[in-house]
Amino acid sequence: MKNNKAMMLVAVVAISLITTAFAADKKKPAAETKPDARASIEKSIHSYVAAYNAHDAVALAAHWSPEGVYLDRTNGSRVTGRADLEKEFKEAFKAEKTSRLEVKVESIELVSPSVAIEQGVATISNPDGTPSVSSYNAVHVKRDGKWLVDRISEEEIVQRISHYQHLKDLEWMIGDWIDQDDESAVVTKCHWARNDNHIVRSFTVSIGDRLDMAGMQIIGWDPARKQIRSWVFDSDGGFTEGTWKKIDNRWTVQNTATLPDGTRASSTSIMKPVDKDSFTWQQIDRVVGSDLLPDIDEFLIVRSSPASQ
């Protein structure tokens, strides 16, 4: 009988403990789910951007934890603490009165219920200058039910300049080309240079089975003159400068050359695409020194390997 009473007492105590624990858990705020946490962080990011674009340094600093750290990896500068961050924001807004912030969030990773890592790209634009674009990592911490920025490190993204938009109408030239007859052959290989800022053409001239000449042409956009220009260097020691212009579906190139012996020469080359695998070429207004030379009649140049459909 005593044993039964003891067992009943243990059971009552156990039930009491379970009930107490359950009641305590009910009093605790429920933890955010991952989707809810991301939504809260996204809302905080939108609020941060709005505070920046309103140039409200106090509201912007309030998004940071008291010990928050901002690190600029581009120049190594560092600002620590909410109070110093607020001062920094005020100084920035005085210097850039019309600056605006745009943020592209690439990822938000919740590493614990109270810590998240955000990655993205930030753009600060100003009507009076070139936009500043940087990649960033931000650490968010949850304090008293609110997500705050604890650390941001960012690095400026160097904007690479490409003149492709000025040269894209010459893209039909890319590939391998050949012009040949029973006595000679001119083989040309053409490709884009890195960043699509130049087109590079290499050529060889063979007579029978003997290589007679070789050379290279660089075609690019001259941003100062606002025109397409080219430079040719041949194996005989001569070089040529050209200025390109598109007229209807033809390209004309005004050439001025220095021959290996120092004689000056000039000519106009005309190229006309026929289809994706062929174009015509001719040369007129040929002058060497004080001598006027006959024109070179138009002839057809074809791809040595036809372009894919």
C-alpha positions as CSV (number, residue, x, y, z in Angstrom):
1,M,0.0,0.0,0.0
2,K,2.8,2.3,0.9
3,N,4.5,1.6,-2.5
4,N,1.2,2.4,-4.3
5,K,1.0,5.8,-2.5
6,A,4.6,6.5,-3.3
7,M,4.0,5.8,-7.0
8,M,0.9,8.0,-7.0
9,L,2.9,10.8,-5.4
10,V,5.7,10.5,-8.1
11,A,3.0,10.6,-10.8
12,V,1.4,13.7,-9.3
13,V,4.7,15.5,-9.1
14,A,5.6,14.5,-12.7
15,I,2.3,15.8,-14.0
16,S,2.7,19.0,-12.0
17,L,6.2,19.6,-13.5
18,I,5.0,18.9,-17.1
19,T,2.1,21.3,-16.6
20,T,4.4,24.0,-15.2
21,A,6.9,23.6,-18.1
22,F,4.1,23.7,-20.7
23,A,2.7,26.9,-19.1
24,A,6.1,28.4,-19.1
25,D,6.6,27.6,-22.8
26,K,3.2,29.1,-23.5
27,K,4.4,32.4,-22.0
28,K,7.6,32.5,-24.3
29,P,7.2,34.3,-27.6
30,A,7.1,31.8,-30.5
31,A,10.3,31.8,-32.5
32,E,10.1,33.1,-36.1
33,T,10.0,30.6,-38.8
34,K,12.7,31.0,-41.5
35,P,10.3,32.6,-44.0
36,D,9.0,34.9,-41.3
37,A,12.5,35.9,-40.3
38,R,13.5,36.6,-44.0
39,A,10.3,38.7,-44.4
40,S,11.2,40.7,-41.2
41,I,14.8,41.3,-42.5
42,E,13.6,42.3,-45.9
43,K,11.2,44.8,-44.3
44,S,14.1,46.2,-42.2
45,I,16.2,46.5,-45.4
46,H,13.4,48.5,-47.2
47,S,13.2,50.7,-44.1
48,Y,17.0,51.2,-44.1
49,V,16.9,52.3,-47.8
50,A,14.0,54.6,-47.2
51,A,15.8,56.3,-44.3
52,Y,18.9,56.7,-46.4
53,N,17.0,58.3,-49.3
54,A,15.2,60.6,-46.9
55,H,18.7,61.6,-45.6
56,D,17.6,60.9,-42.1
57,A,20.8,60.1,-40.3
58,V,19.1,59.4,-36.9
59,A,16.6,56.9,-38.4
60,L,19.4,55.3,-40.4
61,A,21.6,54.8,-37.4
62,A,18.7,53.3,-35.5
63,H,18.8,50.3,-37.8
64,W,22.2,49.4,-36.4
65,S,23.1,47.6,-33.2
66,P,24.9,49.8,-30.6
67,E,28.2,48.2,-31.3
68,G,27.7,47.9,-35.1
69,V,30.7,48.0,-37.4
70,Y,31.0,49.3,-41.0
71,L,34.0,48.3,-43.0
72,D,34.9,49.6,-46.5
73,R,37.3,47.0,-48.0
74,T,38.1,49.3,-50.9
75,N,40.0,51.9,-48.8
76,G,40.2,50.1,-45.4
77,S,38.1,52.7,-43.5
78,R,36.2,51.5,-40.5
79,V,33.4,53.0,-38.4
80,T,32.4,51.4,-35.1
81,G,29.3,52.1,-32.9
82,R,25.9,53.5,-33.6
83,A,26.8,57.1,-32.4
84,D,29.8,57.3,-34.8
85,L,27.8,55.8,-37.6
86,E,25.2,58.5,-37.1
87,K,27.9,61.2,-37.4
88,E,29.3,59.6,-40.5
89,F,25.8,59.5,-42.1
90,K,25.3,63.2,-41.3
91,E,28.6,64.1,-42.9
92,A,27.8,62.1,-46.0
93,F,24.4,63.7,-46.4
94,K,26.0,67.1,-46.2
95,A,28.5,66.3,-48.9
96,E,26.0,64.4,-51.2
97,K,22.7,66.3,-50.9
98,T,21.0,64.4,-53.7
99,S,22.4,60.9,-53.3
100,R,20.1,57.9,-53.4
101,L,20.6,54.3,-52.4
102,E,19.4,51.3,-54.3
103,V,19.9,47.8,-53.0
104,K,19.7,44.5,-54.8
105,V,19.5,41.7,-52.3
106,E,21.1,38.5,-53.7
107,S,20.7,36.2,-50.7
108,I,19.6,36.1,-47.0
109,E,20.8,33.1,-45.0
110,L,19.5,32.5,-41.5
111,V,22.4,30.9,-39.6
112,S,20.6,30.8,-36.3
113,P,17.3,32.1,-34.9
114,S,18.9,35.4,-34.1
115,V,21.7,35.8,-36.7
116,A,21.3,36.2,-40.5
117,I,23.8,37.0,-43.3
118,E,22.7,39.1,-46.3
119,Q,24.7,39.5,-49.5
120,G,23.9,41.9,-52.3
121,V,24.9,44.9,-54.5
122,A,24.4,48.5,-53.4
123,T,24.3,51.5,-55.8
124,I,24.6,55.1,-54.6
125,S,23.6,57.4,-57.4
126,N,23.8,61.2,-57.7
127,P,22.6,63.3,-60.7
128,D,25.9,65.2,-60.6
129,G,28.2,62.2,-60.9
130,T,28.8,58.6,-61.8
131,P,27.0,56.0,-59.7
132,S,29.1,54.1,-57.1
133,V,28.4,50.4,-57.1
134,S,29.6,48.0,-54.5
135,S,29.1,44.4,-53.3
136,Y,28.4,43.9,-49.7
137,N,28.0,41.4,-46.8
138,A,25.7,42.4,-43.9
139,V,25.2,40.6,-40.6
140,H,21.8,41.0,-39.0
141,V,21.2,40.2,-35.3
142,K,17.9,40.0,-33.5
143,R,17.7,42.0,-30.3
144,D,14.5,42.4,-28.3
145,G,12.4,41.1,-31.2
146,K,13.9,43.5,-33.7
147,W,16.4,42.8,-36.5
148,L,19.4,45.2,-36.5
149,V,22.5,45.5,-38.7
150,D,25.5,44.4,-36.7
151,R,28.2,44.6,-39.4
152,I,28.5,45.6,-43.0
153,S,31.6,45.1,-45.2
154,E,31.6,46.3,-48.8
155,E,33.9,46.7,-51.7
156,E,33.5,48.9,-54.8
157,I,32.8,47.1,-58.0
158,V,35.1,48.4,-60.8
159,Q,32.9,49.1,-63.8
160,R,34.7,47.7,-66.9
161,I,34.2,49.8,-70.0
162,S,33.2,48.0,-73.2
163,H,32.9,49.6,-76.6
164,Y,31.0,46.6,-78.0
165,Q,27.9,48.7,-78.8
166,H,30.0,50.8,-81.2
167,L,31.6,47.8,-82.9
168,K,28.8,45.3,-83.0
169,D,27.9,46.2,-86.6
170,L,31.2,44.7,-87.5
171,E,30.5,41.4,-85.8
172,W,29.9,39.8,-89.2
173,M,33.7,39.9,-89.7
174,I,34.4,37.5,-86.8
175,G,35.7,34.1,-88.1
176,D,38.2,32.7,-90.7
177,W,38.3,34.0,-94.3
178,I,40.1,33.2,-97.5
179,D,40.7,34.7,-100.9
180,Q,42.7,32.6,-103.3
181,D,43.4,31.8,-106.9
182,D,45.8,29.5,-108.7
183,E,48.8,31.7,-107.8
184,S,48.2,33.2,-104.3
185,A,46.0,33.1,-101.2
186,V,45.1,35.6,-98.5
187,V,44.0,34.0,-95.2
188,T,42.4,36.2,-92.5
189,K,41.5,35.2,-89.0
190,C,39.3,37.6,-87.0
191,H,38.2,37.5,-83.3
192,W,37.1,39.7,-80.4
193,A,39.7,40.9,-77.9
194,R,39.0,40.7,-74.2
195,N,35.9,42.8,-73.0
196,D,34.9,43.1,-76.7
197,N,36.7,46.4,-76.9
198,H,38.7,45.6,-80.0
199,I,38.5,43.3,-83.1
200,V,41.7,41.6,-83.9
201,R,42.4,40.5,-87.5
202,S,45.6,38.5,-88.4
203,F,46.4,37.9,-92.1
204,T,48.9,36.0,-94.2
205,V,49.7,36.4,-97.9
206,S,51.1,33.3,-99.7
207,I,52.4,33.1,-103.2
208,G,52.5,29.5,-104.3
209,D,53.8,27.6,-101.3
210,R,55.8,30.6,-100.0
211,L,54.6,32.9,-97.2
212,D,55.1,36.4,-98.7
213,M,53.7,38.6,-95.9
214,A,51.9,38.5,-92.6
215,G,50.4,41.2,-90.4
216,M,47.8,42.2,-87.8
217,Q,45.0,44.7,-87.7
218,I,43.4,46.1,-84.6
219,I,40.0,47.7,-85.0
220,G,38.5,49.7,-82.1
221,W,36.3,52.6,-81.0
222,D,38.1,55.9,-80.5
223,P,36.1,57.6,-77.6
224,A,37.9,60.9,-78.1
225,R,37.1,61.2,-81.9
226,K,33.8,59.3,-81.6
227,Q,34.6,57.0,-84.5
228,I,35.9,53.5,-85.4
229,R,39.6,53.4,-86.2
230,S,42.1,50.7,-87.2
231,W,45.8,50.1,-87.1
232,V,47.6,47.6,-89.4
233,F,51.2,46.4,-88.8
234,D,52.8,44.2,-91.5
235,S,55.8,41.9,-91.5
236,D,57.6,44.1,-94.0
237,G,57.7,47.0,-91.5
238,G,54.9,49.1,-92.8
239,F,51.9,50.4,-90.8
240,T,48.5,51.9,-91.7
241,E,45.9,53.9,-89.9
242,G,42.3,53.7,-91.0
243,T,39.0,55.6,-90.2
244,W,35.8,53.5,-90.6
245,K,32.4,54.7,-91.7
246,K,29.2,52.8,-92.5
247,I,27.2,54.0,-95.5
248,D,24.1,52.0,-96.1
249,N,25.3,48.3,-96.0
250,R,28.9,49.1,-97.0
251,W,31.9,50.0,-94.9
252,T,34.5,52.5,-96.2
253,V,37.9,52.7,-94.6
254,Q,40.0,55.8,-95.3
255,N,43.7,54.6,-95.0
256,T,46.9,56.5,-94.5
257,A,50.1,54.4,-94.6
258,T,53.8,54.6,-94.0
259,L,55.7,52.1,-96.2
260,P,58.9,50.4,-95.0
261,D,61.1,52.9,-96.8
262,G,59.2,55.9,-95.3
263,T,57.1,56.7,-98.3
264,R,53.6,57.9,-97.5
265,A,50.5,56.3,-99.1
266,S,46.8,56.5,-98.9
267,S,43.7,54.6,-100.2
268,T,40.0,53.9,-99.6
269,S,38.9,50.3,-98.9
270,I,35.3,49.3,-99.4
271,M,33.8,46.2,-97.9
272,K,30.2,45.0,-98.4
273,P,28.7,41.9,-96.7
274,V,26.9,39.7,-99.2
275,D,25.7,37.1,-96.7
276,K,26.9,35.5,-93.5
277,D,29.7,33.6,-95.3
278,S,30.9,36.1,-97.8
279,F,31.7,39.8,-98.5
280,T,33.2,41.9,-101.3
281,W,36.4,44.0,-101.0
282,Q,37.9,46.6,-103.3
283,Q,40.3,49.5,-103.0
284,I,40.2,52.8,-104.7
285,D,41.9,56.2,-104.7
286,R,45.3,54.6,-104.3
287,V,48.2,57.0,-104.0
288,V,51.9,56.1,-103.2
289,G,54.1,59.1,-102.8
290,S,53.1,61.4,-105.7
291,D,51.9,58.5,-107.9
292,L,48.3,57.6,-108.5
293,L,47.8,53.9,-108.8
294,P,45.0,52.0,-110.5
295,D,42.0,50.8,-108.4
296,I,41.8,47.2,-107.3
297,D,38.6,45.8,-108.6
298,E,36.0,44.3,-106.4
299,F,36.4,40.6,-105.5
300,L,34.7,38.1,-103.2
301,I,36.1,36.8,-99.9
302,V,34.5,33.8,-98.3
303,R,34.7,32.0,-95.0
304,S,37.1,29.1,-94.9
305,S,34.7,27.5,-92.4
306,P,31.0,28.5,-93.1
307,A,29.2,30.0,-90.1
308,S,26.8,27.7,-88.3
309,Q,23.1,28.2,-89.0
